[in-house]
Amino acid sequence: MTDADSSGPQNQRPDRFLVFSASLRDDSLNGRLSRLAAATIEANGGMVELRGMRDFDGPSYDADVQAEEGFPSGAESLRDSLQQSDAFVISSPEYNFSIPGALKNSIDWVSRFSPQPLNEKHGLLMSASPSMAGGNRGLWALRVPFEHLGARLYPDMFSLAQAHQAFDAEGRIASPQLQARFESNVVNFMDQVEASKHYPCIKRAWVEYLGEDPDPAFDRVE
Ligand SMILES: Cc1cc2nc3c(=O)[nH]c(=O)nc-3n(C[C@H](O)[C@H](O)[C@H](O)COP(=O)(O)O)c2cc1C
């Protein structure tokens, strides 16, 4: 076998996934779902960095603080973890039909790094809630800043309804049908990450705000 023959994806390092729950609390339902996602990724050959929102949390974004003190350590940690990963998976609570403030604040901080680490990064969004909607409305709100920042969000999202009674003793989803759907959502996302990484067809994209003339004063996603 030549060197060229051995360069297929089966001979490269596994794809790396940053997985974290966007809840700050210890007994988080989203923490449980993020651990199940991490286990599913590892069972299917991926490498996982499992983190929690406390690792990335920090003071409210303030441009004066950024100018005088630089970035808080939580924002630097999230930037580093994103840069070291091929893709991310977030399990986020829904707060008042929308994004938890701590997660939005972290997104705002990392959006100020250059290069901006969410650009062209693949992402899968999931949620868990005691409600019947499973936090799904919050995920639609969460897509907006991520898509603006150039993240390649997977179209399918997983929302676990009545999550306070949905897990079994092993941390899996008790309903076999829902567990199977969860696994296929995660594995299909992994397939897309692998295809994009190893068989890229679009090398670069240039995105700028529609209707604005190019000007250094405008923020861009490059
Ligand atoms: C400020 C606040 C707002 C909430 N708003 C919603 C909501 O809009 N929809 C929903 O399904 N649950 C809502 N909840 C309930 C959360 O889904 C529930 O607390 C859940 O357990 C939070 O996720 P965690 O367990 O991962 O911390 C809200 C909770 C809080 C504290």
The ligand as a Gaussian input file, in Angstrom:
#p B3LYP/6-31G(d) Opt

LIG

0 1
 C      -35.625000      31.515000      33.846000
 C      -36.241000      30.221000      33.377000
 C      -37.035000      30.207000      32.262000
 C      -37.581000      29.016000      31.787000
 N      -38.311000      29.028000      30.640000
 C      -38.683000      27.849000      30.079000
 C      -39.296000      27.813000      28.802000
 O      -39.528000      28.823000      28.169000
 N      -39.613000      26.604000      28.289000
 C      -39.358000      25.443000      28.949000
 O      -39.644000      24.371000      28.421000
 N      -38.811000      25.440000      30.191000
 C      -38.461000      26.622000      30.763000
 N      -37.868000      26.639000      31.987000
 C      -37.710000      25.383000      32.727000
 C      -36.471000      24.653000      32.291000
 O      -36.735000      23.915000      31.123000
 C      -36.048000      23.696000      33.398000
 O      -35.694000      24.440000      34.544000
 C      -34.919000      22.809000      32.941000
 O      -34.698000      21.827000      33.921000
 C      -33.651000      23.643000      32.739000
 O      -32.649000      22.844000      32.161000
 P      -31.510000      22.140000      33.044000
 O      -32.197000      21.052000      33.816000
 O      -30.564000      21.598000      32.052000
 O      -30.922000      23.165000      33.958000
 C      -37.345000      27.826000      32.484000
 C      -36.545000      27.844000      33.639000
 C      -36.000000      29.016000      34.079000
 C      -35.108000      29.009000      35.311000

